Amino acid sequence: MRVTLTLVLVAAAFAVALIDPHGSRAATARAMASGASGALRIANSSEGRAVLAAGGLRPGATVTGTVTVGNAGQVAGRFSVRPSGLTDTPGAAGGELSQRLQLRLTDVTTSRVLYTGTPAGLTAVDVGDLAAGETHTYQLTATFPSGADDNDYQGAAVSFGLRWAATAAEPAATATPNTPPAPTAPAPTAPKAAALADTLGLPAAKRCLGTRLKVHVRTPDHAKLVSAKLRAGKRTATATARRPTATLSRLPHGRITVSIQVRTAAKHIYRASRTYKSCAKAR
């Protein structure tokens, strides 16, 4: 199996596509900048030009692209990067590259690794502060790891962008001696893994499973559901806002680990998993 990897930079944003040789073009993306005062502007070294293209990519191969992004404005800014426009087309056997492709985003200037993981797991990443006139070089490495199920990804395609944003910091407020500091609200704590699995709709771990598992997907804090995916080994099932129930069928005998990934309209991603015993008779 061979695929083609194309990495394009458009308006200070990486755009990466791992596609079949007869697949579609890479997604486009853009940069944003906003400032409380002064002028803040993002600059990049490869405006509108492809920075990486590799044909005939095989499982086990790695490709790398770099770009220099800087603060071309007059004030310091807080920079961040987040995914944009992820499109995933499963292979003939259901393999999804967004779950398999391994990414590594590194700030080469500071030798700091910003992200490692799959495209599906990538959320907003805080890059840090850049002073006016300061530039950093960033490297994106994409690895297509080899595995026993490589054939599942034949014809699969994934495309997404990495969009850079920068915001100028507001001047710090100076408290007068007669003005007590405003109380700080405690930061919300993430739910424990077991509680999150319950919240997303997975049944209790003490339940044994037959050959089918039907899950009515829920979201934390009544957020609007966009999509959800259940997985048990090679078995997968999906749910949407219109059809929030997903059913896994032909489950294997023995211990079964079921994972769930839920996406909401607020672009939040929640993941949980739970292991069950099978109560189905072995065939």
Secondary structure, DSSP 8 states (H G I E B T S, - for coil): --EEEEEEE-SS-EEEEEE-TT---------EEE-SSS---EEETTTTSEEEEEEEE-TT-EEEEEEEEEE-SSS-EEEEEEEEEEEEE--TT---GGGT-EEEEEETTTTEEEEEE-STT---EEEEEE-TT-EEEEEEEEE----TTGGGGTT-EEEEEEEEEEEE--------TTS-------------HHHHHHHHT---TTS-B-S-EEEE---GGG--EEEEEEEETTEEEEEESS--EEEE-S--SS-EEEEEEEEETTS-EEEEEEEE-B-S---
